[in-house]
């Protein structure tokens, strides 16, 4: 599975990319809106993981454009913005999931990374979610 991770906070971007790499995903990164728009237009991805607050504009523009040009691409929003209106807007534009970045993410990274990897699998391939849920968590 090929993923584009759009996140401007370098330490978090590196953590997520390393976790996805360990899970066997091909993960490319973008750190700004212009870079994200360029990569998502030129290349095909199975999943985009999109932060909303980006240098150069909002990650919602990526969601909007992808759902117009490549509607089959799964999109997961990750954002520190946790307001209900932000969630509704992202999902209304076509995002498949919206996950808040908890402030304690780094202190519970091993647990969070496993949950995040499960969510990536479910969002990018809904058919596999039934298989995943049948496997005990300690065996994944």
C-alpha positions, 0 to 999 in steps of 0.5 A, a space after each residue: 500500500 502506498 501512502 502520502 503522509 502530509 504533516 509539517 511537524 517534522 518529529 511527528 512526521 518522522 514517527 508516523 513514517 517510521 511506524 508505517 514503514 515498520 508495518 510494511 507500507 510505502 510511505 512518502 511525505 509532504 510538509 506543505 500544501 504546495 508539496 502535497 498538491 504536487 505529489 498527490 496530483 502527479 502520483 497515485 496513492 492508496 491513502 493520504 494522511 492529511 494534517 489540516 494546518 499546513 504551511 501554504 494553506 489548509 489540508 482541506 484543500 488536498 481533501 477537496 482536490 483529491 475527491 474531485 480528481 481521484 475519488 477512490 483514494 482513501 483519506 484520513 485527516 489527523 489534526 490538533 483541531 478537535 472541534 466538531 465543525 472541523 470534523 464535519 467539514 473534513 468528512 463532508 469533503 470526503 475524508 474517510 476518517 478524522 483522528 485528533 492528535 492527542 497531546 499525550 501521543 508521544 508518551 503512549 506511542 507504542 499503544 498509539 502506533 498500534 491503534 493508528 496502524 489498525 486505523 490505517 489498514 481499516 481506512 485504506 482497505 475496509 474489506 480487511 477490517 473484518 479480518 483484522 477485527 477477528 485477530 486478537 490484538 496481541 497477535 497482530 
